[in-house]
Amino acid sequence: MNHNQSGGERTNVRRLLAFSLAALGVVYGDIGTSPLYAMRECFHGPHGIAVNAPNVLGVLSLIFWALVIVISVKYLAFILRADNRGEGGILALSALVQQVKPGVVLTVFGLFGAALLYSDGMITPAITVLSAVEGLEVAMPSLHRFIEPLAVVILIGIFAVQSRGTAKIGALFGPVMLVWFAVLSVMGIVEIVKAPGVVAALNPTYAMSFILQNGWHGFIILGSVFLVVTGGEALYADIGHFGVKPIRIGWFAVALPGLLLNYLGQGALLLRKPEAAANPFYELAPQWALVPLIILATAAAIIASQALITGAFSLTMQAVQLGFCPRITIRHTSADAKGQVYLPLVNWALMFSCIGLVLGFTSSSNLAAAYGVSITSTMLITTILFYVVARWRWKWNPWVLGAMTVVFIAIDLAFLVSNFTKILHGGWFPLLVAGAIFTLMWTWRKGRIALGRRISEKALPLGVFLRDVQERNPVRVPGTAYFMSGNPGITPHALLHNLRHNKVLHERIVILNVQIDEAPHIPESDRLSVDCLAMGFWRISLRFGFMDDPDVPAELSRIAGDVFPYDAATTTFFLGRESIIARKGAGWCGSLFPWMARLSRDATSFFHLPPGSVVELGVQVEV
């Protein structure tokens, strides 16, 4: 008994360590590559500050406490608790908020935070890849003119392989990042030994003295310091893949020590060689190690980019299922892992955006000026939404929660205001992108609500229709007809049109209602319900989570044989296709929604219906 128990414990430990290693590759790619450019931007960027001992220790102190308070305390200790049945991310958090405090304002907050993450998904691959290959300039200055073309080639390669899925490639991510953090640590330790006094930066008084002595300039430097915590939202978004415990182990055992040692090492180097501020990360390495380090840094940059790309795929899938985005093509790249998806439209849009950023900004230092505005805003929104969940869902003590939230919001606001100084230097780009994406998502949501309202106004209650069928007793033909309906209480207009024009009904009529729940996943046992109405009419309700693949035929095939089996050969799906017309005076929103509706993927492919068994009946709706 004890032997079996100890064997099970060892298996659990091995599994936990394996998940922690995998989390290193996916979760910490973004924050793990920040040493490539964060310290450099503090001392060499557009707002770089003088390289002297008080400033170096002050910046290092700010970096240390930012990592401790923002990542270790705020995200690892608190935000990661706010999972929506195991899934994280700002849309999952917004769904939790709507369950306890539904309202337009909080919905807008969540949507805008999600839109901001898309702009981060564009900038992160560009800045990480550029900063990695810029090491070539340190090794051989004559290679400067090849940096941009090489970065573009790498980005094209990253996006070109997305359609194949990341299951096999992802297996290498964890070990590569483990080597990366080990190299960060060793590089840092070597320099710390040469200038051990740099460890004094862990004292928070250096951070406070830095801000007080440098005034507004010191406050602006917070915008560069923020670059060390830009991967915070990735921690939260990926808890559905690994769970909270492996992410915490990966951070405290590997990522945090590696980052701190490297930042301290860069600071120690600057204390000895102030001229190294142009690229302190690569200056840490001896000349013979530069090329291997550039290769490793490029691999880490690719991993960081991959994490943001797959995050954008997952975020878009959630937005589609929750009704914030038109239906688009979603391909599942793994038969085993449900979360591994490929979205061609998102993939190519991100690729061209990243290439445009590389060619437009030309260097990672210029890109850093645009980086941070979007993520600071998202972090502030996450803090506010977390407060709502903790206060009204978990019933936490309002005084303790309020005090903690004030501290987090104060830090978020300080980073946000300092990043606003970047707006004229490129920070306008992520805000412009986020504003455009938010406008599209909000328009789609409002349009769908208005469309549903217009359809309901003209709809015939199902009970009235059934009574009419009983009185008229129309001709019935063999087979089963499924009529999809967004409201199970009304008669689908496709059913009305079919009866009006063909004068017949199938022997079995199924009113099929598909709902997307605010939970990420719905267990198979809870997905399907069947109700017998009368005269061969049935009502089937299917529920999917916003992270589930809505495969309707697969679910229908599970109907018990004593009810009636699903037979694709004798089944016809009738769908209503709305042709949306903008009303006069509807404004820009009313004009944009019909255009988005025309671009939306058809229901046949989205719900995996057999194309040869689908009949579409159209109707014009004025919105």
Backbone torsions as a table, in degrees:
resi	resn	phi	psi	omega
1	MET	NA	-49.2	179.0
2	ASN	-65.2	-35.4	179.9
3	HIS	-64.7	-45.7	179.1
4	ASN	-63.4	-38.0	-179.4
5	GLN	-66.6	-43.0	179.4
6	SER	-67.2	-34.7	176.8
7	GLY	-65.1	-40.3	177.6
8	GLY	-65.8	-36.9	178.6
9	GLU	-65.7	-40.3	178.7
10	ARG	-64.5	-39.4	178.0
11	THR	-62.6	-42.9	179.5
12	ASN	-64.1	-38.8	179.0
13	VAL	-65.4	-44.8	179.3
14	ARG	-61.8	-41.1	179.4
15	ARG	-63.9	-41.4	180.0
16	LEU	-64.7	-41.8	178.9
17	LEU	-66.4	-37.7	178.3
18	ALA	-64.2	-43.0	177.9
19	PHE	-65.6	-37.5	179.0
20	SER	-65.3	-39.3	178.1
21	LEU	-65.7	-43.2	178.4
22	ALA	-63.7	-37.7	179.7
23	ALA	-63.6	-32.7	177.5
24	LEU	-57.0	-41.6	-176.7
25	GLY	-72.6	-39.0	-174.7
26	VAL	-91.2	-43.7	-170.9
27	VAL	-81.2	-38.9	-169.2
28	TYR	-103.6	15.0	178.0
29	GLY	-64.4	-43.6	-177.5
30	ASP	-67.4	-57.6	-177.5
31	ILE	-67.8	-26.4	-178.5
32	GLY	-73.0	-21.1	179.0
33	THR	-97.8	1.9	178.6
34	SER	-60.6	-31.8	177.7
35	PRO	-59.1	-17.3	178.7
36	LEU	-63.3	-29.8	-172.7
37	TYR	-139.1	-15.1	-171.9
38	ALA	-63.6	-53.3	-179.3
39	MET	-63.8	-38.6	179.9
40	ARG	-59.0	-42.2	-177.2
41	GLU	-67.9	-26.4	178.7
42	CYS	-70.0	-32.5	-174.0
43	PHE	-116.4	-11.1	-175.8
44	HIS	-131.8	-4.7	-178.7
45	GLY	-75.8	-171.0	-178.9
46	PRO	-57.7	-31.2	-179.9
47	HIS	-112.3	23.2	-176.2
48	GLY	-54.8	144.2	-177.8
49	ILE	-103.1	160.6	-177.2
50	ALA	-59.6	142.2	-179.9
51	VAL	-88.8	99.2	173.4
52	ASN	-144.5	169.6	-173.1
53	ALA	-57.6	-49.7	-179.6
54	PRO	-60.0	-39.6	-179.3
55	ASN	-70.5	-41.3	179.0
56	VAL	-62.6	-48.0	179.4
57	LEU	-65.5	-37.4	179.1
58	GLY	-64.7	-45.4	178.8
59	VAL	-64.4	-43.2	178.5
60	LEU	-61.6	-38.5	178.6
61	SER	-64.6	-41.7	176.8
62	LEU	-62.5	-41.2	179.1
63	ILE	-63.3	-46.3	-178.6
64	PHE	-60.0	-49.4	-176.3
65	TRP	-73.6	-25.3	173.1
66	ALA	-66.2	-44.3	178.2
67	LEU	-64.0	-38.1	-178.4
68	VAL	-72.1	-51.5	-173.7
69	ILE	-76.2	-48.4	-174.4
70	VAL	-74.3	-48.9	-175.3
71	ILE	-86.5	-57.3	-173.4
72	SER	-65.9	-43.2	-176.0
73	VAL	-89.8	-59.7	-173.9
74	LYS	-62.0	-55.8	-175.1
75	TYR	-80.5	-53.7	-174.8
76	LEU	-66.6	-39.7	-175.6
77	ALA	-87.2	-32.1	-172.4
78	PHE	-118.4	-58.9	-172.7
79	ILE	-58.9	-36.9	-178.8
80	LEU	-64.9	-13.3	176.1
81	ARG	-72.7	-24.2	-174.0
82	ALA	-87.0	63.2	177.3
83	ASP	-94.1	145.4	177.4
84	ASN	-98.5	89.1	-176.6
85	ARG	52.5	45.6	175.8
86	GLY	95.1	-11.9	-179.5
87	GLU	-103.2	145.5	179.0
88	GLY	-121.6	-171.9	-177.9
89	GLY	105.3	161.2	-171.0
90	ILE	-67.9	-32.0	177.4
91	LEU	-72.1	-37.0	175.4
92	ALA	-64.8	-38.9	176.9
93	LEU	-66.2	-40.4	178.1
94	SER	-62.0	-38.1	177.6
95	ALA	-63.3	-38.7	175.8
96	LEU	-63.1	-42.4	-179.5
97	VAL	-62.0	-42.3	-178.1
98	GLN	-64.5	-22.6	178.8
99	GLN	-74.0	-25.7	-177.3
100	VAL	-113.1	-28.9	-179.4
101	LYS	-139.7	69.2	179.6
102	PRO	-65.5	140.3	-179.6
103	GLY	174.2	159.1	-175.8
104	VAL	-68.4	-41.8	-174.0
105	VAL	-61.7	-48.5	-178.8
106	LEU	-68.8	-32.3	175.4
107	THR	-63.9	-43.6	178.0
108	VAL	-61.4	-42.4	177.9
109	PHE	-56.3	-51.1	-178.1
110	GLY	-62.8	-41.7	-179.9
111	LEU	-65.5	-42.7	-179.2
112	PHE	-67.3	-36.7	175.8
113	GLY	-61.9	-40.3	177.2
114	ALA	-65.2	-40.9	178.9
115	ALA	-62.4	-37.6	179.1
116	LEU	-64.5	-32.5	179.7
117	LEU	-65.9	-30.8	177.5
118	TYR	-63.3	-42.0	179.2
119	SER	-65.1	-34.1	175.1
120	ASP	-65.4	-36.9	178.2
121	GLY	-64.3	-22.6	176.2
122	MET	-82.8	-41.5	-173.5
123	ILE	-78.0	-38.6	-174.8
124	THR	-58.2	-50.7	178.3
125	PRO	-60.1	-39.7	-177.9
126	ALA	-64.9	-47.3	-174.9
127	ILE	-73.6	-35.8	-178.8
128	THR	-71.0	-43.1	179.2
129	VAL	-66.7	-44.0	178.7
130	LEU	-60.9	-47.0	-177.6
131	SER	-65.1	-31.4	179.0
132	ALA	-69.6	-48.3	-176.2
133	VAL	-76.6	-14.0	176.1
134	GLU	-67.1	-12.4	173.9
135	GLY	-63.1	-23.5	177.3
136	LEU	-59.8	-34.4	-179.1
137	GLU	-67.9	-31.3	177.1
138	VAL	-70.8	-41.4	-179.6
139	ALA	-70.2	-45.7	-179.5
140	MET	-142.9	99.6	-178.1
141	PRO	-54.2	-26.1	-178.5
142	SER	-67.8	-14.7	-179.0
143	LEU	-86.0	6.8	-176.0
144	HIS	-53.8	-41.8	-174.4
145	ARG	-70.8	-12.7	-179.5
146	PHE	-94.1	-5.9	-174.2
147	ILE	-64.0	-50.8	-178.9
148	GLU	-62.5	-50.1	178.9
149	PRO	-58.2	-39.8	179.9
150	LEU	-65.7	-41.3	178.1
151	ALA	-61.8	-40.8	178.8
152	VAL	-64.1	-42.9	179.4
153	VAL	-61.6	-43.9	179.7
154	ILE	-62.9	-43.3	179.6
155	LEU	-62.8	-42.4	177.8
156	ILE	-60.6	-41.9	178.3
157	GLY	-62.7	-41.5	179.5
158	ILE	-59.8	-47.8	-176.3
159	PHE	-76.2	-26.5	-178.3
160	ALA	-67.8	-28.9	-176.7
161	VAL	-92.5	1.1	-176.5
162	GLN	-62.3	-34.6	-176.0
163	SER	-65.7	-17.4	-179.7
164	ARG	-85.3	-7.6	-178.4
165	GLY	85.8	165.0	-175.1
166	THR	-115.0	13.0	-175.7
167	ALA	-61.7	-49.9	-177.6
168	LYS	-74.4	-43.9	179.8
169	ILE	-64.8	-38.5	-177.4
170	GLY	-61.5	-25.2	179.1
171	ALA	-63.4	-23.9	179.6
172	LEU	-87.8	-16.1	-173.5
173	PHE	-59.8	-48.1	-177.2
174	GLY	-59.6	-54.4	178.7
175	PRO	-58.7	-39.9	179.6
176	VAL	-62.4	-45.1	179.9
177	MET	-68.9	-30.3	175.6
178	LEU	-63.9	-43.5	175.8
179	VAL	-63.4	-41.5	-179.3
180	TRP	-59.1	-49.1	-179.9
181	PHE	-66.8	-32.8	176.2
182	ALA	-65.0	-42.4	178.5
183	VAL	-65.7	-41.1	175.6
184	LEU	-55.5	-44.8	-178.0
185	SER	-64.3	-47.8	-177.9
186	VAL	-62.8	-45.1	179.2
187	MET	-59.4	-40.0	-179.9
188	GLY	-68.8	-43.9	-177.4
189	ILE	-61.9	-40.5	-179.3
190	VAL	-56.8	-41.9	-179.3
191	GLU	-78.5	-35.2	179.6
192	ILE	-61.7	-37.6	178.4
193	VAL	-61.0	-33.6	-179.3
194	LYS	-76.9	-24.9	179.4
195	ALA	-142.1	70.4	-174.2
196	PRO	-62.5	-18.7	179.8
197	GLY	-62.6	-14.4	-178.7
198	VAL	-66.3	-22.0	-179.4
199	VAL	-64.2	-20.8	178.1
200	ALA	-59.8	-18.1	-179.2
201	ALA	-63.2	-16.5	178.3
202	LEU	-67.4	-16.4	176.9
203	ASN	-73.1	121.8	-176.0
204	PRO	-65.0	-16.1	179.9
205	THR	-64.9	-27.4	176.8
206	TYR	-65.9	-37.5	178.3
207	ALA	-65.3	-46.0	-179.3
208	MET	-66.0	-41.7	178.3
209	SER	-62.3	-38.3	179.6
210	PHE	-60.3	-47.0	-179.2
211	ILE	-65.3	-43.5	-177.6
212	LEU	-66.8	-41.0	-176.3
213	GLN	-75.3	-32.0	-176.3
214	ASN	-98.8	-8.5	174.8
215	GLY	58.2	-131.6	-175.4
216	TRP	-62.7	-38.2	178.6
217	HIS	-62.5	-41.0	177.4
218	GLY	-63.9	-36.6	178.3
219	PHE	-66.7	-38.8	179.2
220	ILE	-62.9	-34.4	-179.8
221	ILE	-61.4	-22.8	176.5
222	LEU	-56.6	-31.7	177.7
223	GLY	-61.8	-32.7	176.1
224	SER	-82.2	-36.8	176.7
225	VAL	-60.0	-34.1	-178.4
226	PHE	-60.3	-23.4	-179.4
227	LEU	-58.6	-21.1	-178.0
228	VAL	-77.6	-13.1	-176.7
229	VAL	-118.7	15.3	-174.8
230	THR	-65.4	-14.9	179.8
231	GLY	-89.7	9.4	-177.0
232	GLY	-59.3	-42.3	-179.3
233	GLU	-66.7	-28.4	178.5
234	ALA	-65.3	-35.2	176.9
235	LEU	-56.7	-45.3	-176.3
236	TYR	-72.0	-40.9	-175.6
237	ALA	-68.3	-23.9	-173.2
238	ASP	-100.1	9.8	-178.8
239	ILE	-67.0	-23.9	178.2
240	GLY	-68.1	-25.2	-179.3
241	HIS	-82.6	-34.2	-170.8
242	PHE	-125.0	-23.8	-172.7
243	GLY	92.0	163.1	-174.0
244	VAL	-72.0	-42.6	-173.2
245	LYS	-62.2	-48.0	178.1
246	PRO	-61.5	-34.4	179.2
247	ILE	-66.8	-40.8	178.7
248	ARG	-67.2	-41.6	179.0
249	ILE	-62.7	-45.8	179.6
250	GLY	-59.0	-36.5	-178.6
251	TRP	-72.2	-55.3	-173.3
252	PHE	-74.2	-28.1	-177.1
253	ALA	-89.3	-29.7	-172.8
254	VAL	-126.6	-59.8	-169.8
255	ALA	-64.8	-52.1	-177.3
256	LEU	-61.0	-49.0	177.7
257	PRO	-59.4	-41.9	-179.0
258	GLY	-63.0	-43.3	-179.5
259	LEU	-66.1	-46.8	-178.4
260	LEU	-62.3	-44.5	-179.8
261	LEU	-62.8	-39.1	-178.9
262	ASN	-70.6	-41.4	178.3
263	TYR	-64.3	-40.8	177.4
264	LEU	-64.6	-37.9	178.0
265	GLY	-64.6	-41.4	177.0
266	GLN	-63.9	-37.7	177.0
267	GLY	-65.3	-42.1	178.3
268	ALA	-62.0	-38.9	177.8
269	LEU	-63.0	-42.1	-179.6
270	LEU	-66.8	-32.0	176.9
271	LEU	-65.2	-34.5	-179.7
272	ARG	-87.4	-38.2	-175.5
273	LYS	-132.8	84.0	-179.1
274	PRO	-57.3	-26.6	-178.7
275	GLU	-69.5	-11.2	179.7
276	ALA	-76.4	-1.0	-176.6
277	ALA	-61.7	-21.0	-179.3
278	ALA	-63.1	-31.4	176.5
279	ASN	-162.9	71.9	-173.4
280	PRO	-63.0	-27.5	-179.1
281	PHE	-63.4	-54.5	-177.5
282	TYR	-72.6	-22.6	176.2
283	GLU	-69.7	-18.2	176.3
284	LEU	-66.2	-28.9	-172.8
285	ALA	-87.0	143.5	172.9
286	PRO	-67.6	160.3	-174.3
287	GLN	-57.4	-39.3	-176.7
288	TRP	-67.9	-21.3	-176.0
289	ALA	-96.8	-0.9	-174.4
290	LEU	-61.8	-48.7	-176.9
291	VAL	-64.7	-47.8	175.6
292	PRO	-59.3	-36.7	179.6
293	LEU	-66.9	-39.4	177.8
294	ILE	-62.4	-41.7	178.7
295	ILE	-63.3	-45.3	179.3
296	LEU	-64.9	-41.1	179.0
297	ALA	-64.2	-37.1	177.7
298	THR	-66.3	-40.0	176.6
299	ALA	-62.8	-42.1	177.8
300	ALA	-64.5	-37.0	178.4
301	ALA	-66.0	-38.9	177.5
302	ILE	-63.7	-41.2	178.9
303	ILE	-64.9	-42.4	177.3
304	ALA	-61.3	-41.3	178.4
305	SER	-64.5	-42.1	-179.2
306	GLN	-60.1	-40.6	-179.4
307	ALA	-61.8	-41.6	-179.8
308	LEU	-71.8	-35.2	-179.8
309	ILE	-67.2	-49.3	178.8
310	THR	-64.7	-31.6	175.7
311	GLY	-63.7	-39.6	177.3
312	ALA	-65.8	-38.2	176.4
313	PHE	-61.0	-49.0	-178.3
314	SER	-63.0	-42.2	-179.4
315	LEU	-63.0	-41.2	179.9
316	THR	-67.0	-40.3	177.8
317	MET	-60.3	-43.2	176.9
318	GLN	-61.7	-43.3	-178.4
319	ALA	-62.8	-39.8	177.8
320	VAL	-63.2	-47.9	-176.5
321	GLN	-67.5	-32.3	-178.8
322	LEU	-86.1	-1.2	175.8
323	GLY	86.0	22.8	178.6
324	PHE	-103.0	-2.1	-174.3
325	CYS	-149.5	142.7	176.1
326	PRO	-60.3	155.8	176.9
327	ARG	-65.4	127.8	176.7
328	ILE	-127.8	169.4	-177.7
329	THR	-66.7	124.8	178.0
330	ILE	-126.5	116.5	-179.8
331	ARG	-108.5	131.8	177.8
332	HIS	-89.5	124.9	-173.7
333	THR	-97.6	0.1	179.9
334	SER	-142.7	133.3	177.7
335	ALA	-75.9	-19.6	-175.9
336	ASP	-99.0	-43.6	-176.6
337	ALA	-96.3	110.3	-176.5
338	LYS	-66.2	-28.4	-174.6
339	GLY	-79.4	-7.6	-177.8
340	GLN	-87.8	105.1	-177.2
341	VAL	-130.2	161.0	177.5
342	TYR	-131.3	126.6	-179.7
343	LEU	-118.1	101.8	-174.7
344	PRO	-54.7	-45.3	-177.2
345	LEU	-61.1	-45.4	179.7
346	VAL	-66.4	-41.5	-178.0
347	ASN	-59.2	-50.7	-176.3
348	TRP	-73.6	-31.8	176.0
349	ALA	-63.6	-42.0	177.8
350	LEU	-65.3	-41.5	-177.8
351	MET	-61.2	-50.3	-178.8
352	PHE	-65.8	-32.3	177.5
353	SER	-66.6	-44.4	-179.9
354	CYS	-63.5	-43.4	178.7
355	ILE	-63.4	-41.6	177.7
356	GLY	-61.7	-37.9	178.4
357	LEU	-66.8	-42.4	179.2
358	VAL	-62.0	-46.3	-177.7
359	LEU	-73.5	-30.3	-178.1
360	GLY	-80.7	-38.8	-176.7
361	PHE	-95.4	-21.2	171.4
362	THR	67.4	-22.6	-179.9
363	SER	-146.8	157.1	179.2
364	SER	-67.4	-28.1	179.0
365	SER	-66.5	-41.0	176.4
366	ASN	-67.0	-37.9	178.9
367	LEU	-67.2	-33.5	179.4
368	ALA	-60.7	-27.0	178.0
369	ALA	-68.2	-24.2	178.2
370	ALA	-94.2	-10.6	-172.5
371	TYR	-90.2	138.4	174.1
372	GLY	113.6	-32.3	-177.6
373	VAL	-61.0	-44.7	-176.8
374	SER	-70.1	-43.4	-175.6
375	ILE	-71.5	-36.1	176.9
376	THR	-62.1	-39.4	178.5
377	SER	-65.0	-42.8	179.2
378	THR	-63.8	-41.1	179.6
379	MET	-63.2	-38.8	177.3
380	LEU	-64.1	-43.5	178.6
381	ILE	-63.3	-41.5	177.8
382	THR	-59.7	-41.9	178.6
383	THR	-60.4	-44.7	-179.2
384	ILE	-64.4	-45.7	-179.1
385	LEU	-66.1	-36.8	177.2
386	PHE	-62.6	-40.3	178.3
387	TYR	-58.3	-43.4	-179.8
388	VAL	-61.7	-45.1	-179.6
389	VAL	-64.6	-47.4	-178.2
390	ALA	-65.3	-35.6	-176.8
391	ARG	-77.2	-46.7	-171.8
392	TRP	-104.2	-17.8	177.3
393	ARG	-97.4	-44.3	-177.7
394	TRP	-94.5	-12.1	178.7
395	LYS	60.7	40.9	177.5
396	TRP	-67.1	156.9	177.3
397	ASN	-56.3	119.9	-173.9
398	PRO	-62.3	-31.9	-178.4
399	TRP	-72.7	-46.7	179.5
400	VAL	-65.6	-46.3	179.3
401	LEU	-62.4	-41.4	179.9
402	GLY	-62.5	-43.9	179.7
403	ALA	-63.5	-43.3	179.6
404	MET	-64.1	-42.4	-179.1
405	THR	-65.7	-38.0	178.2
406	VAL	-60.3	-42.2	179.1
407	VAL	-63.2	-47.3	-178.7
408	PHE	-64.1	-41.8	-179.6
409	ILE	-67.1	-37.5	177.9
410	ALA	-60.5	-43.6	178.8
411	ILE	-67.0	-44.6	178.9
412	ASP	-59.3	-43.6	-179.0
413	LEU	-66.8	-38.2	178.4
414	ALA	-61.5	-45.5	177.6
415	PHE	-65.7	-39.7	-178.4
416	LEU	-63.7	-48.4	-178.6
417	VAL	-64.0	-41.4	179.4
418	SER	-64.9	-33.0	178.4
419	ASN	-75.1	-23.3	178.8
420	PHE	-63.8	-21.2	176.3
421	THR	-67.8	-13.9	-179.9
422	LYS	-86.4	-7.1	-171.4
423	ILE	-57.0	-44.9	-178.8
424	LEU	-73.3	-15.3	-178.2
425	HIS	-101.0	13.9	179.1
426	GLY	129.6	-13.6	179.6
427	GLY	-65.6	-14.9	176.9
428	TRP	-65.3	-28.0	-173.9
429	PHE	-63.5	-53.9	-179.8
430	PRO	-62.4	-33.4	178.0
431	LEU	-67.9	-38.5	178.1
432	LEU	-64.3	-45.5	179.3
433	VAL	-62.4	-46.9	-179.4
434	ALA	-62.1	-40.6	178.9
435	GLY	-62.7	-41.0	179.4
436	ALA	-66.3	-44.1	-179.1
437	ILE	-67.2	-41.5	177.3
438	PHE	-60.4	-42.1	179.7
439	THR	-60.0	-42.9	179.1
440	LEU	-65.0	-44.9	-177.9
441	MET	-66.9	-41.6	-179.3
442	TRP	-68.5	-38.7	177.3
443	THR	-62.3	-42.6	-179.6
444	TRP	-65.0	-42.9	179.9
445	ARG	-63.6	-48.7	179.7
446	LYS	-62.6	-40.9	-179.5
447	GLY	-64.4	-41.9	178.8
448	ARG	-64.9	-38.4	177.9
449	ILE	-64.8	-44.6	179.3
450	ALA	-64.8	-39.1	178.4
451	LEU	-63.3	-45.3	178.3
452	GLY	-61.0	-38.2	179.1
453	ARG	-65.7	-43.2	-179.6
454	ARG	-65.2	-40.2	179.4
455	ILE	-66.5	-40.9	-179.8
456	SER	-64.6	-33.8	-179.5
457	GLU	-62.5	-34.5	-177.3
458	LYS	-99.8	1.5	-173.0
459	ALA	-79.0	155.1	176.6
460	LEU	-102.9	125.3	178.1
461	PRO	-56.5	141.7	-176.1
462	LEU	-61.1	-37.8	179.6
463	GLY	-61.4	-40.3	177.9
464	VAL	-64.1	-42.7	179.7
465	PHE	-62.7	-42.4	-179.2
466	LEU	-63.4	-39.3	178.0
467	ARG	-65.0	-38.6	179.1
468	ASP	-65.4	-40.4	177.9
469	VAL	-63.3	-40.9	179.9
470	GLN	-63.1	-37.7	-179.6
471	GLU	-73.4	-42.1	-175.0
472	ARG	-86.2	-26.3	178.9
473	ASN	48.6	65.5	-178.8
474	PRO	-67.5	164.5	178.4
475	VAL	-63.3	136.6	178.4
476	ARG	-111.0	137.8	179.8
477	VAL	-116.2	155.5	-177.7
478	PRO	-63.7	154.0	176.1
479	GLY	111.8	175.7	-179.3
480	THR	-120.4	131.4	178.7
481	ALA	-116.9	125.8	176.4
482	TYR	-102.1	126.2	176.8
483	PHE	-114.2	113.3	-177.3
484	MET	-77.3	137.7	-176.5
485	SER	-142.6	136.7	177.0
486	GLY	-78.6	-16.9	179.8
487	ASN	-130.7	110.3	-174.8
488	PRO	-67.7	-10.1	-178.2
489	GLY	-92.6	-6.2	-179.2
490	ILE	-117.2	162.3	-179.7
491	THR	-83.2	122.8	178.2
492	PRO	-58.2	136.4	-178.3
493	HIS	-65.9	-23.3	175.6
494	ALA	-64.9	-35.1	177.4
495	LEU	-68.2	-42.1	178.2
496	LEU	-63.5	-44.7	-179.9
497	HIS	-64.5	-40.9	-179.0
498	ASN	-62.2	-45.0	179.6
499	LEU	-67.8	-39.7	-177.3
500	ARG	-65.8	-39.9	-174.2
501	HIS	-92.6	-35.8	-176.6
502	ASN	-97.8	-14.2	175.8
503	LYS	62.6	18.9	-179.9
504	VAL	-138.4	161.7	172.7
505	LEU	-130.6	149.8	174.6
506	HIS	-71.6	159.8	-178.2
507	GLU	-66.6	-28.2	173.4
508	ARG	-122.1	127.1	176.5
509	ILE	-117.1	122.1	-179.5
510	VAL	-114.1	119.9	172.0
511	ILE	-86.2	109.6	-173.5
512	LEU	-103.2	117.6	179.5
513	ASN	-113.3	121.0	178.5
514	VAL	-109.3	123.9	-179.1
515	GLN	-119.4	140.9	173.8
516	ILE	-103.6	118.8	-175.6
517	ASP	-82.9	162.7	176.9
518	GLU	-82.3	0.0	171.3
519	ALA	-88.9	148.8	-177.3
520	PRO	-67.6	-35.5	-178.3
521	HIS	-138.1	142.8	174.7
522	ILE	-114.6	124.7	178.3
523	PRO	-57.6	147.7	-178.9
524	GLU	-56.9	-33.8	-178.4
525	SER	-67.4	-20.4	-177.3
526	ASP	-106.7	1.8	-172.6
527	ARG	-79.1	-32.9	-166.3
528	LEU	-121.7	133.1	173.0
529	SER	-134.5	140.2	-176.0
530	VAL	-123.8	129.2	177.6
531	ASP	-125.4	130.5	174.9
532	CYS	-87.9	123.5	-177.8
533	LEU	-93.0	-79.5	178.1
534	ALA	-175.9	156.1	173.0
535	MET	55.2	38.6	179.0
536	GLY	80.2	9.8	176.8
537	PHE	-94.6	136.7	179.1
538	TRP	-130.8	157.0	173.8
539	ARG	-128.0	123.3	178.5
540	ILE	-117.5	130.2	176.7
541	SER	-113.8	129.0	176.6
542	LEU	-115.9	132.5	178.3
543	ARG	-119.0	130.1	175.5
544	PHE	-124.3	152.0	171.6
545	GLY	-81.0	163.9	-177.4
546	PHE	-73.3	-4.3	173.6
547	MET	-109.8	3.9	179.9
548	ASP	-88.8	154.9	174.0
549	ASP	-88.8	116.6	-175.2
550	PRO	-77.4	72.8	179.4
551	ASP	-87.8	93.9	-174.1
552	VAL	-65.1	-50.4	179.7
553	PRO	-57.7	-37.4	179.5
554	ALA	-62.6	-37.7	178.8
555	GLU	-73.8	-39.1	-179.5
556	LEU	-65.4	-29.7	-179.5
557	SER	-67.3	-12.5	179.8
558	ARG	-89.9	0.5	179.2
559	ILE	-63.6	134.7	-176.6
560	ALA	-61.0	142.3	-177.4
561	GLY	-63.7	-27.5	-178.9
562	ASP	-75.3	-10.0	174.4
563	VAL	-89.3	-77.9	164.7
564	PHE	-169.6	132.2	-176.6
565	PRO	-75.4	149.0	174.7
566	TYR	-81.6	120.6	-179.9
567	ASP	-124.3	107.9	-176.2
568	ALA	-58.6	-29.4	-176.2
569	ALA	-69.6	-28.7	-176.5
570	THR	-113.9	17.5	-175.8
571	THR	-113.9	138.5	174.5
572	THR	-123.9	133.2	176.0
573	PHE	-101.2	125.2	176.8
574	PHE	-106.3	122.0	-178.4
575	LEU	-117.6	144.1	173.4
576	GLY	-94.8	126.9	177.3
577	ARG	-111.3	116.0	-178.5
578	GLU	-85.6	127.0	171.5
579	SER	-96.2	108.1	-169.5
580	ILE	-91.3	131.0	179.4
581	ILE	-120.2	131.4	179.7
582	ALA	-75.6	132.7	176.0
583	ARG	-71.7	157.1	174.7
584	LYS	-65.1	135.0	-179.6
585	GLY	76.8	15.4	-178.7
586	ALA	-74.4	-14.6	178.9
587	GLY	81.6	-177.1	-176.7
588	TRP	-63.3	-34.1	-179.3
589	CYS	-65.2	-43.3	180.0
590	GLY	-66.7	-27.6	178.5
591	SER	-82.0	-33.1	-177.9
592	LEU	-74.1	-37.9	-176.2
593	PHE	-61.4	-46.6	177.6
594	PRO	-58.9	-36.7	177.4
595	TRP	-64.0	-43.8	178.4
596	MET	-64.8	-37.5	-179.8
597	ALA	-63.5	-36.2	179.1
598	ARG	-68.3	-28.2	179.1
599	LEU	-83.2	-13.2	-175.5
600	SER	-66.1	141.3	178.0
601	ARG	-65.3	142.9	-177.6
602	ASP	-68.8	153.8	-177.0
603	ALA	-65.0	-28.7	-177.9
604	THR	-57.1	-52.4	-178.7
605	SER	-75.6	-34.3	-177.5
606	PHE	-63.9	-40.1	-178.9
607	PHE	-96.2	10.4	176.1
608	HIS	61.5	34.9	179.1
609	LEU	-77.8	145.7	177.8
610	PRO	-67.7	117.6	-173.6
611	PRO	-55.6	-34.7	-178.1
612	GLY	-72.4	-8.2	-177.4
613	SER	-115.3	20.7	-175.8
614	VAL	-115.1	133.2	174.0
615	VAL	-121.0	125.7	179.5
616	GLU	-107.0	133.3	177.5
617	LEU	-121.5	121.8	-173.2
618	GLY	-93.4	157.4	175.8
619	VAL	-149.4	142.6	178.1
620	GLN	-90.3	134.2	-179.9
621	VAL	-129.1	129.3	178.6
622	GLU	-94.5	123.3	-177.6
623	VAL	-120.5	NA	NA
